[in-house]
Amino acid sequence: MKNLKLDRRMAQLVLLQRIELANPFLTKLRKTFGRYLFSKIISKYFINLKEISKNYSKLMESELLSILSLLKQNQRILSIGSGLGGLEIAIMKKFNETKITFIEKDYISNKIKYGWDDENREGYNDLSLLKNLIIMNDIPKEQFSIFDYDKKNFPSNKYNLVISLYSLDYHYDFNIYLEYLKKNTDENSIIVFDTIRYEYFNKIFNYVEIIKEDQNTIHKSKRIACKMFK
Ligand SMILES: C[S@@+](CC[C@H](N)C(=O)[O-])C[C@H]1O[C@@H](n2cnc3c(N)ncnc32)[C@H](O)[C@@H]1O
């Protein structure tokens, strides 16, 4: 995949969504000055746009590989908590008949925490930047739609695949979306997400498969592909 085109505001935001994109210098500044100054100032003025664009593209390419076996042409995909959508752009480029619906927050917390948030108050996205980034990277408008989680006007559909990397059940409880997902999937739909409690999902689904294990993240999560609600 060619490097994604990003502007500086987009690069700042992907850095906040994927802190592993911080180089050693940025990591040191974050430790020294704390999360608030990092989110507001350091991530704005001390980033190298080319470097972030190259590394974000590489990271999204490797995420694409991790779910490639679940993808095919012409799917209806729901993406929950996509961040700025680098993975979804890679999918739409490879499968140009596939349509993606995004549900995300249109809100950036002042001080981004990366832990579990019972009340799901944290958000790290800007939906106009998400839309602009997808269009800047040559995806036609007809191939995607974006919904604001806080407006609660979610679309009705039967999705073939639901993707939520490092979002649903990584930062906040899967059950927030349980009823919606039950209504908007069928027995063939696959739901992929990262979690630290994969055994719990044997109670919710008939089929749970681990497709990736992450021992390097703070949370030691597993990426699971689930099918058929019980
Ligand atoms: C750590 S980022 C991961 C972004 C992206 N999936 C990735 O892998 O780079 C988590 C994302 O979840 C979003 N988020 C938080 N609560 C959400 C909710 N209830 N529904 C949809 N997205 C949510 C945040 O705004 C943020 O963009």
The ligand as a Tripos MOL2 file, in Angstrom:
@<TRIPOS>MOLECULE
LIG
   27    29     1     0     0
SMALL
NO_CHARGES

@<TRIPOS>ATOM
      1 C1         -7.2210    3.3960   20.6780 C.3       1 LIG1
      2 S1         -8.2720    4.0880   19.4580 S.3       1 LIG1
      3 C2         -8.1490    2.8280   18.2240 C.3       1 LIG1
      4 C3         -8.3950    3.3770   16.8690 C.3       1 LIG1
      5 C4         -8.2870    2.3740   15.7040 C.3       1 LIG1
      6 N1         -9.2550    1.3020   15.8060 N.3       1 LIG1
      7 C5         -6.9150    1.8080   15.5620 C.2       1 LIG1
      8 O1         -6.7740    0.5810   15.6950 O.co2     1 LIG1
      9 O2         -5.9860    2.5880   15.2960 O.co2     1 LIG1
     10 C6         -9.9150    3.8300   20.1310 C.3       1 LIG1
     11 C7        -11.0060    4.5500   19.3420 C.3       1 LIG1
     12 O3        -12.2870    4.1890   19.8950 O.3       1 LIG1
     13 C8        -13.1300    5.3400   19.8250 C.3       1 LIG1
     14 N2        -14.2940    5.1560   20.7280 N.ar      1 LIG1
     15 C9        -14.3780    5.3200   22.0640 C.ar      1 LIG1
     16 N3        -15.6310    5.0230   22.4990 N.ar      1 LIG1
     17 C10       -16.3540    4.6600   21.4070 C.ar      1 LIG1
     18 C11       -17.7030    4.2340   21.1830 C.ar      1 LIG1
     19 N4        -18.5750    4.1050   22.1890 N.pl3     1 LIG1
     20 N5        -18.0980    3.9330   19.9170 N.ar      1 LIG1
     21 C12       -17.2390    4.0500   18.8780 C.ar      1 LIG1
     22 N6        -15.9470    4.4480   19.0250 N.ar      1 LIG1
     23 C13       -15.5090    4.7450   20.2610 C.ar      1 LIG1
     24 C14       -12.1950    6.4780   20.1930 C.3       1 LIG1
     25 O4        -12.7010    7.7450   19.7840 O.3       1 LIG1
     26 C15       -10.9230    6.0670   19.4360 C.3       1 LIG1
     27 O5        -10.8770    6.6210   18.1380 O.3       1 LIG1
@<TRIPOS>BOND
     1     1     2 1
     2     2     3 1
     3     2    10 1
     4     3     4 1
     5     4     5 1
     6     5     6 1
     7     5     7 1
     8     7     8 2
     9     7     9 1
    10    10    11 1
    11    11    12 1
    12    11    26 1
    13    12    13 1
    14    13    14 1
    15    13    24 1
    16    14    15 ar
    17    14    23 ar
    18    15    16 ar
    19    16    17 ar
    20    17    18 ar
    21    17    23 ar
    22    18    19 1
    23    18    20 ar
    24    20    21 ar
    25    21    22 ar
    26    22    23 ar
    27    24    25 1
    28    24    26 1
    29    26    27 1
@<TRIPOS>SUBSTRUCTURE
     1 LIG1         1 GROUP 0 **** ****
